[in-house]
Amino acid sequence: MLPILKKGDLVIYKPKKKIRTLLSKGSIVVARSPYNKDFLLIKRVRQIHNGGIELIGDNKELSIDSRHFGLIKPEHILGVVERIISQ
């Protein structure tokens, strides 16, 4: 997510179960990787489809995102980023 996030930054997110509004295009989310449920991703919502959510990284040349793994299921979204604290 460069340049928004840098190594060492602290990310504060609101858990999904506490979100009262739907995800929207452009939201930054924390999600479980579709490849490894123990690995977390921080990506931007590009589109919301009936079949899932399309995520994209801000660093498009190096990011592993929906261009590689396709749409993710809504249950993979853990929450929406509320604040980024730079170190």
C-alpha positions as CSV (number, residue, x, y, z in Angstrom):
1,M,0.0,0.0,0.0
2,L,2.9,2.3,-0.6
3,P,2.9,5.3,-0.4
4,I,0.0,5.4,2.1
5,L,1.5,2.7,4.3
6,K,5.2,2.3,5.2
7,K,7.0,-0.4,7.1
8,G,6.5,0.2,10.8
9,D,3.2,2.2,10.5
10,L,0.4,1.3,12.9
11,V,-3.0,0.6,11.4
12,I,-6.1,1.0,13.5
13,Y,-9.3,-0.6,12.0
14,K,-12.9,-0.9,13.0
15,P,-13.9,-4.6,13.1
16,K,-16.5,-5.6,10.5
17,K,-19.1,-6.6,13.1
18,K,-19.2,-3.0,14.4
19,I,-19.5,-1.4,10.9
20,R,-23.0,-0.1,10.4
21,T,-22.5,1.1,6.9
22,L,-21.6,-1.0,3.9
23,L,-18.2,-1.0,2.5
24,S,-17.7,1.6,-0.2
25,K,-15.4,2.0,-3.2
26,G,-12.1,3.5,-2.0
27,S,-12.3,2.2,1.6
28,I,-9.1,0.7,2.9
29,V,-9.7,-2.7,4.5
30,V,-8.0,-5.4,6.5
31,A,-8.7,-8.8,5.0
32,R,-7.6,-12.4,5.3
33,S,-5.6,-13.6,2.3
34,P,-7.5,-16.1,0.2
35,Y,-4.3,-18.1,0.0
36,N,-3.5,-18.3,3.7
37,K,-6.1,-17.4,6.3
38,D,-3.3,-16.5,8.8
39,F,-1.9,-13.8,6.6
40,L,-3.6,-10.4,6.6
41,L,-3.8,-8.0,3.7
42,I,-4.4,-4.2,3.7
43,K,-5.9,-3.2,0.4
44,R,-8.3,-0.7,-1.1
45,V,-11.8,-1.7,-2.2
46,R,-11.9,-1.2,-6.0
47,Q,-15.4,-2.6,-6.7
48,I,-18.1,-4.5,-4.8
49,H,-19.8,-7.2,-6.8
50,N,-22.6,-9.7,-6.1
51,G,-20.0,-12.5,-6.1
52,G,-17.4,-10.8,-3.9
53,I,-15.2,-7.8,-3.3
54,E,-12.4,-6.6,-5.6
55,L,-9.3,-5.4,-3.8
56,I,-6.4,-3.5,-5.2
57,G,-3.1,-2.2,-3.7
58,D,-2.0,1.4,-4.1
59,N,1.4,0.2,-5.4
60,K,0.0,-1.4,-8.5
61,E,3.3,-2.6,-9.9
62,L,4.2,-4.7,-6.8
63,S,0.9,-5.4,-5.2
64,I,-0.6,-8.9,-4.9
65,D,-4.3,-8.2,-5.1
66,S,-7.5,-9.2,-6.9
67,R,-5.7,-9.0,-10.2
68,H,-3.9,-12.1,-9.0
69,F,-6.4,-13.9,-6.7
70,G,-9.7,-12.6,-8.0
71,L,-12.7,-11.5,-5.9
72,I,-12.7,-12.3,-2.2
73,K,-15.6,-13.3,-0.1
74,P,-17.2,-10.7,2.2
75,E,-16.4,-12.9,5.2
76,H,-12.6,-12.4,4.5
77,I,-13.0,-8.7,5.3
78,L,-12.1,-8.2,9.0
79,G,-12.6,-4.4,9.1
80,V,-12.2,-1.0,7.7
81,V,-9.1,1.1,8.4
82,E,-9.9,4.2,10.5
83,R,-6.4,5.6,11.1
84,I,-2.8,5.1,10.1
85,I,-0.1,6.3,12.5
86,S,3.3,6.8,10.8
87,Q,6.4,5.9,12.8
